[in-house]
Amino acid sequence: MNKNSSNTMALAPNTSNKRETVCIFGTGDFGRALGHKMIQSGYPVVYGSRSTQASSLIPKDAEVLSHAEAAQKAAIIIIAIQRQHYNFLTPLAEILHGKVLVDVSNNLKINQYPDSNAEHLAELVPGAKVVKAFNTVSAWALQSGTLDASRQVFVCGNDTEAKQMVMDIVRALGLTPLDQGSLLAAQEIENYPLQLFPMWKFPILLSLGLTAFFFFYCLIRDVIYPYVYENKDFSFFIAISIPNRICPVLALILLALVYLPGVLAAIIQLYRGTKYRRFPDWLDKWMLCRKQLGLVALAFASLHVLYTLLIPIRSFVRWRISSQIISQAQNNKTEPLNTTNAWLSDSYLALGILGFFLFVLLGITSLPSVSNNVNWREFRFVQSKLGYLTLVLCTAHTLVYGGKWFLSPSSYRWYLPHAYMLSLIVPCIVLVVKFVLIFPCLDKPLTRIRQGWERNPQYSE
């Protein structure tokens, strides 16, 4: 009997979970969208506005009052107004004393003001508990319900209880609150929506720079040189041939640049004899964008695969094959199969297929939905061990394809080596240094350093 009674009580609705009234100052796009979302989640909403006249834009279940009247009805007040209009809050300081003020504003540019909007609000209303939140969510996402790309809400504030109240609202709206600490983090939170792919900036600029360099490099060697010395027009190479040289070159170089900072970090740690000193800023930033570098490299490798699949249907290739067949027929002589070339061709293709397969595997495991389902050891095995294996296979793929040109004088046009030769420089440096670092005489002290051992503890920082 007691057991059944207990179950009945557990299933009974909890009437104590009634939502508290929330006040919103501001009837603009974001204020209306947020109010509508809160009403859907069961929150009574009252708007504070200069005009208390009814409007079809305001959610129909919300009440519109003056700022003073609205503030008296709620403990939490969301300030959906730009910073330049905060001055109207000063006369309301007495009413707002002890209230939780949620600043949702953003600026037009990064570090637009010396202090954050939330800190400025705290100075204007010193008796209120200011919390920064909701500035990373757009009005359009709130209205349309497409919150998958902006579900995280950064929250910061000096009052723990006030911050918890705001985080409860965030969860009730179906969003994910992320506690960023005190109000000192407000400026960083306000800068976040203004950043355009911050971790992608260096990889994209680097890839664009390398693309431009190798495009003009290949243009000089493969189009301009034959036109000047052989009077041949190969300008059509710009459409397929040159891009199909640039893409694998950039894929290999960028993949090597993913693992180069790790090798440099190991050398620095061995030199210093400690892991407790910061790396140089350029190396820190480089290591933070390795994932983006790898994904850009995968994009170039995928383009290389697509361009390669198009080769048999190209007019130039079909013309060249038919010319060889006609030449053999006219000379009444069939060229015998060159077993060495057949081995090189099959090896080149096999290495490319295996390398691209592992390349795709690295890209898949870097996705958050996949990486969150593996532990650190599994993730490190894939990204490090299989990553270096991918680099080895891709380097061997390039070496087998273009290695013959190293000793061929005709390949140096205007003393310029083939682009494939240049693409091997960085990968070979990375692999050689990594090979040296796995020697026991270096690997053991490096492992000890990464476990916390220091050569000179008194000099550690």
Disulfide bonds with the S-S distance in Angstrom:
none
